[in-house]
Amino acid sequence: MEAIRLFKALTRDQRNTFIACFLGWALDALDFFLLTFVFSEVGQEFGRTVSEVVFASTLTLMFRPLGALLFGFLGDRFGRRIPMMIDIVFYSLIELLTAFSPNFTAFLILRALFGIGMGGEWGLGASLLMETLPAKARGLFSGILQQGYAFGFLLAAIVYWLVFPHFGWRGLFIAGTMPALLVLFIRTKVPESPAWQRQKARLEKVSRPLSQTIRQHWRLFLYAILLMTAFNCTSHGTQDLYPTFLQKECRLNVSQVRNVSIIYNLGAICGGTIFGALSQSWGRRRSIMAAAAMGIFLIPAWVFSPALGMLIAGGFCMQFMVQGAWGTVPVHLNELSPPEMRGTFPGFAYQLGNLCAAPIAVVEAKLAESFPTATGGAGYAMSLGIVTLIAFIALIALAGAGREARGIEF
């Protein structure tokens, strides 16, 4: 009821801004996840192994910090709205060009360029939304915004189901140009960030190079990167190798793995929304720590459940807590950010943390080989459990060591 009341209390401009920022992140994630459904088909066409095609997704993750830095810098100089529109058009165009890749080298280059666009969208959208909303509504809508990523996965599954059987993998990437239409909505319905407009004149008088601003706030910047590394270790550590665990150790078929994935993504959406709202009264740090602590107790049900039903419930609850903690990220990073670099700081810290956590699935896969099962296979359950436990403990420690800026005026 409180969530409904907060949504009704928003002005038309605030609602339009929320819709645009949520869809921008969700459609960005849609374009990213489309490739994960067709690794094998892309490999067959270009004569490559699945692992070689998977490297395309790694390239996308590696180039996301560059996009966050580039578009974040533009966002701090020229406002959040116009750079966000440019970014959406850019990644939509790259998605279209991917559909016409003549060879595997061109395919890899385009996925790297897509990473620049993907990295730029989150920071701009998060800062535009948080600076537009009233302070009392930030927690709830932070949680909903962050779950645009899980919503994007569900959209990708639907697009794959509708498009792939008729048009193949190239048709998927043509369908992935849909985000470009969002620019029309932003152009006509979404105003510029009021906080940026108020600060524009003052920031022009005291304008400093980005490198100087980063040096001035290097401790905060380093803390944010470490915090986001722990965050990304919890998300990638519980998601990337989990389908492999379900296939190899639990012996689930493709349909069962798909169904389990959809269910735990629904858990992610619920958890992010609820904990985001709770962070408005609990505080950002306490919400993060509470979700992570409960996640630790769920590890046995998540990977050691003897029955499929218990495994599904464990997956749902685990992602509820993982993304529950994540639900505070957009608002927490924006509240911690120095005002003069709020377009750059949240997204760049997020994507650098993502880059630092990128090898987590490889670490889990290698560690799994140290715990062979009775049938001689890799022990993914033990590996996932150990890595996730460490990641949660690190997240609790880092969140507890930081400062709280809940409700600060922008």
PEFENRA-V320709 format. One record per helix or strand of 3 or more residues. SS is the DSSP state (H for helix, E for strand). FROM is the first residue (numbers start at 1). TO is the last residue. Records with the same first field share a line. If there is no record, write none. Layout:
SS = FROM-TO ; FROM-TO
This chain:
H = 2-9 ; 12-36 ; 39-46 ; 50-78 ; 80-98 ; 104-132 ; 135-146 ; 148-189 ; 194-205 ; 210-216 ; 218-239 ; 242-248 ; 254-282 ; 284-303 ; 308-326 ; 329-336 ; 339-357 ; 360-368 ; 380-401
